[in-house]
Amino acid sequence: MIPANFTYHKASSVKEAIALAETHGDEAKYMSGGHSLLPMMKLRFATPEHIIDISKIEGLSYLKEEGDVLKIGALTTQTEMEHDSNIKEHYPIFSDAIKLTADPSVRNVGTIGGNIAHGDAANDQPALMLAMRATVVAEGTDGQKSIPIDEFFHGFYMTALGPSDVLVEIQVPKATKGSGGAYHKVERKVGDYATAGVAVYVTLDNDGVCSQIGIGLTNVSAVPMRLDRGEELLRGKKITDDLIEQVGAMAGEDCEPTSDLRGSEAYKRAIVNTITKRMIRLALERAQH
Amino acid sequence: MKHTISMTINGAPVTAEVDSRLLLVHFIRENLDLTGTHIGCDTSNCGACTILLDGKSIKSCTYLAVRADGAEITTIEGLAAEGTNHPLQQAFHDQHGLHCGFCTPGMIMRSVDLLKNNPNPTEEEIRWGISGNLCRCTGYNNIVKSVQQAAKEMQSESESV
């Protein structure tokens, strides 16, 4: 399968990428790893007339802790994150997700930024970013702006990014004693999109009370979804088995899955219920170590 | 639109004019006649088209040829030094790590990357490591044994150096 004709442009800086996008308008698409976009182009689901390759831009691939955040360069590949020793040791939520994202050869090319910028609720990173209350940094014609993750996903493949905005960085809270996260998704086979997935990130105070919690859901709604009702129930409380049961049930009720090849709506609701409970328990265990 | 690209393939420099939309796997197979790299699913699921780009395994059906400008590429044809089998090739032969052979080039190229990053993988790590490469014949057991043999071989080689 060969994509429809287009013109390829290589950008060597963010500024150059923005200028190219301004020149070619709606007919242009940025490509980073291209492992979401190029398959869509081969199937002719997407037929952009101009591809602006941003993958060769220097300096956008990094993982660094600064102040109280972990900064993730948008072009960091899934593999680079997977092999990073600090991530392995202190951010197990990312290791959970990356192991279940596509396969090693795809992860060698696919980027963390692309996984988010694509705006697909089936991708894994959006749920993690919702759980961790990430901030997305984008650069456009009028400079850089920070977008809270709750304002980022607008619809099916639609995000807060303007046509010429480049996602340059994602910021998540730095791992601290008392915080912990976990992610799991059920997949039909290795490398598949999630039948359903749940990310949980919890912060406990010195008395073991939940001071902040984030719960993000994968592929059970048109837009990556936050489980508001469950978070509200847990925030400010000591998390008990009874509360976890209630939040699991809420997750099953509040998610918006549709029946498809991966399973019926009822099956997906049941999965979300179960994984939510498991991930809260695992996140708590990790927060307590 | 045509682009002039230059890269190294199996150690030899190559310069060519390519269309924006030409996929790397077609460039390798049709322009360079290196047909050891196979096209299986053409949707980045099966891994038959796996090659090394700057030392990392990638699925060449989901990579534009124009993006490989400046890269160093290794295909299955470039793996054996001076006609001797690479330890992975020898291991797939010794352990019967193939039946029809269609997945084998991709399976071997993927395993090169796997063993580079993890020279002594557990069986589970091997199975996760080749999870993006599908084999419809063997049931994978002999493939896993092949990678285990090669890992042992390559480790003792590197120790003796």
Interface residues (C-beta under 8 A of the other chain):
Chain A: M1 I2 P3 A4 N5 F6 T7 Y8 K10 G34 H35 L38 P39 K42 L43 I51 D53 S55 T79 H83 K99 A102 D103 P104 S105 V106 N108 V109 V190 G191
Chain B: M1 H3 D19 S20 R21 L22 L23 H26 D42 T43 S44 N45 G47 T50 K56 S57 I58 K59 T62 Y63 L64 V66 R67 D69 R110 D113 L114 N117 W128 G129 S131 G132 N133
